[in-house]
Amino acid sequence: MFGLSPSIVTVIEVVAVFTGALSGALLARRKAGYDIVGMCGLALSAGLGGSITRDVLLQHGTPLALMRLTYLLTVGAAILVSWFWGHYLGAQTDRAILLLDAIGLGWFAVAGTLRCLGVGLEVVSAMLLGVIGAVGGGVVRDVLSGEVPAVFRRGELYALAALAGIVVLIVSRALGLPELACAAAGIFVGSGVRLLSMHLGWRSPEPFRPGVTLADPGEGQPLKGRR
């Protein structure tokens, strides 16, 4: 279905790894008690956790993150950026983490799906692993830092945002659009839906419960800066 050069797919994933790793490093910087080891741990988990999980499930050789030095160097660059310049964000650190997480979501989703399709996985399975790869790093990062993973928070458009980007990627290619344009559209939609959901307070569907209202009066409000 897709004939994108592997080098282009790698570039897409490297961008995703950098944004994810930087979000993890900034989270470690924001929390008291984290030293360089803690920062490296959260950066590695956020930057590489999703892609390693995806590749382990894919069972197509050793995970790319462990085979290519580029990925580890990218995480290292994100750690250095946070270590030396992260303090300039000050009170905006939480907002920066949310922004990076949202941007990386679309890049991870598209890179993971392309990787799975490239080794011959069936479309629906590739979409599933694409979502897992997109949300996996954030889940590992949040669990290690004692946060509730965004994908499990009530009403958060997180996994569904990644899925939206993947659907656009697949459908646009089925319509015959250029492959690079399909990838760009998928990234834009995946990250864009997540960003808009935070800004406008969009919520994912919840099970129908007759006569039950939201217990938290703050729920349904825009998620600006919320973490």
CORSULLIN-V201509 format. One record per residue. RES is the residue in three letters. SS is DSSP state (@ for helix, = for strand, . for the rest). PHI is phi in whole degrees, 0 to 359 (* if undefined). PSI is psi in whole degrees, 0 to 359 (* if undefined). Layout:
<<RES;SS;PHI;PSI> <RES;SS;PHI;PSI>>
This chain:
<<MET;.;*;316> <PHE;.;245;137> <GLY;.;240;26> <LEU;.;300;142> <SER;.;301;138> <PRO;@;304;330> <SER;@;293;326> <ILE;@;291;318> <VAL;@;298;321> <THR;@;296;318> <VAL;@;299;316> <ILE;@;301;316> <GLU;@;289;326> <VAL;@;296;319> <VAL;@;300;316> <ALA;@;298;316> <VAL;@;299;319> <PHE;@;295;314> <THR;@;295;319> <GLY;@;295;313> <ALA;@;297;322> <LEU;@;293;323> <SER;@;296;320> <GLY;@;293;318> <ALA;@;295;320> <LEU;@;292;325> <LEU;@;296;319> <ALA;@;296;323> <ARG;@;293;323> <ARG;@;290;326> <LYS;.;278;139> <ALA;.;287;145> <GLY;.;93;1> <TYR;.;263;128> <ASP;.;257;198> <ILE;@;297;326> <VAL;@;294;316> <GLY;@;297;320> <MET;@;295;317> <CYS;@;296;320> <GLY;@;297;314> <LEU;@;289;325> <ALA;@;293;317> <LEU;@;295;318> <SER;@;294;318> <ALA;@;286;324> <GLY;@;280;325> <LEU;@;242;346> <GLY;@;301;317> <GLY;@;292;315> <SER;@;290;325> <ILE;@;294;316> <THR;@;301;315> <ARG;@;300;313> <ASP;@;290;327> <VAL;@;296;316> <LEU;@;292;327> <LEU;@;293;328> <GLN;.;55;48> <HIS;.;238;61> <GLY;.;90;184> <THR;.;295;138> <PRO;.;309;137> <LEU;@;302;325> <ALA;@;297;338> <LEU;@;263;352> <MET;@;258;334> <ARG;.;244;123> <LEU;@;297;335> <THR;@;306;320> <TYR;@;294;315> <LEU;@;293;322> <LEU;@;295;324> <THR;@;295;316> <VAL;@;298;318> <GLY;@;300;320> <ALA;@;296;319> <ALA;@;296;321> <ILE;@;297;317> <LEU;@;296;319> <VAL;@;300;314> <SER;@;293;320> <TRP;@;295;317> <PHE;@;265;332> <TRP;@;236;356> <GLY;@;298;333> <HIS;@;293;340> <TYR;@;293;339> <LEU;@;288;328> <GLY;@;55;236> <ALA;@;289;349> <GLN;@;270;7> <THR;@;299;315> <ASP;@;301;317> <ARG;@;295;321> <ALA;@;295;321> <ILE;@;298;314> <LEU;@;299;318> <LEU;@;295;313> <LEU;@;298;319> <ASP;@;298;318> <ALA;@;291;317> <ILE;@;296;314> <GLY;@;296;333> <LEU;@;302;312> <GLY;@;294;319> <TRP;@;295;315> <PHE;@;298;317> <ALA;@;298;313> <VAL;@;291;315> <ALA;@;299;316> <GLY;@;294;319> <THR;@;294;317> <LEU;@;297;320> <ARG;@;299;315> <CYS;@;292;318> <LEU;@;294;326> <GLY;@;294;337> <VAL;.;258;11> <GLY;.;92;14> <LEU;.;288;146> <GLU;.;296;152> <VAL;@;302;310> <VAL;@;297;319> <SER;@;295;321> <ALA;@;296;322> <MET;@;296;318> <LEU;@;298;313> <LEU;@;291;331> <GLY;@;297;318> <VAL;@;293;316> <ILE;@;300;317> <GLY;@;295;327> <ALA;@;288;321> <VAL;@;263;343> <GLY;@;298;316> <GLY;@;297;318> <GLY;@;295;324> <VAL;@;296;312> <VAL;@;298;315> <ARG;@;302;311> <ASP;@;292;321> <VAL;@;296;315> <LEU;@;295;331> <SER;.;264;3> <GLY;.;82;15> <GLU;.;266;157> <VAL;.;280;121> <PRO;.;305;137> <ALA;@;302;325> <VAL;@;294;340> <PHE;@;258;356> <ARG;.;286;142> <ARG;.;300;124> <GLY;.;81;359> <GLU;.;287;128> <LEU;.;276;89> <TYR;.;237;290> <ALA;@;297;323> <LEU;@;293;328> <ALA;@;294;317> <ALA;@;298;317> <LEU;@;297;322> <ALA;@;299;317> <GLY;@;297;320> <ILE;@;294;318> <VAL;@;299;317> <VAL;@;298;318> <LEU;@;303;311> <ILE;@;290;313> <VAL;@;293;317> <SER;@;296;324> <ARG;@;290;321> <ALA;@;297;333> <LEU;.;277;357> <GLY;.;91;13> <LEU;.;288;156> <PRO;.;303;144> <GLU;@;299;318> <LEU;@;294;322> <ALA;@;294;323> <CYS;@;297;316> <ALA;@;296;316> <ALA;@;297;319> <ALA;@;295;319> <GLY;@;297;317> <ILE;@;298;314> <PHE;@;299;315> <VAL;@;290;314> <GLY;@;301;310> <SER;@;289;322> <GLY;@;295;318> <VAL;@;297;318> <ARG;@;295;315> <LEU;@;296;316> <LEU;@;294;324> <SER;@;295;324> <MET;@;289;322> <HIS;@;283;322> <LEU;@;258;355> <GLY;.;78;23> <TRP;.;297;144> <ARG;.;231;149> <SER;.;283;154> <PRO;.;298;148> <GLU;.;238;157> <PRO;.;302;143> <PHE;.;289;125> <ARG;.;232;102> <PRO;.;303;129> <GLY;.;77;4> <VAL;.;256;131> <THR;.;248;168> <LEU;.;298;130> <ALA;.;285;330> <ASP;.;263;115> <PRO;.;295;343> <GLY;.;275;347> <GLU;.;290;149> <GLY;.;91;353> <GLN;.;274;158> <PRO;.;305;147> <LEU;.;265;28> <LYS;.;303;119> <GLY;.;72;359> <ARG;.;282;140> <ARG;.;210;*>>
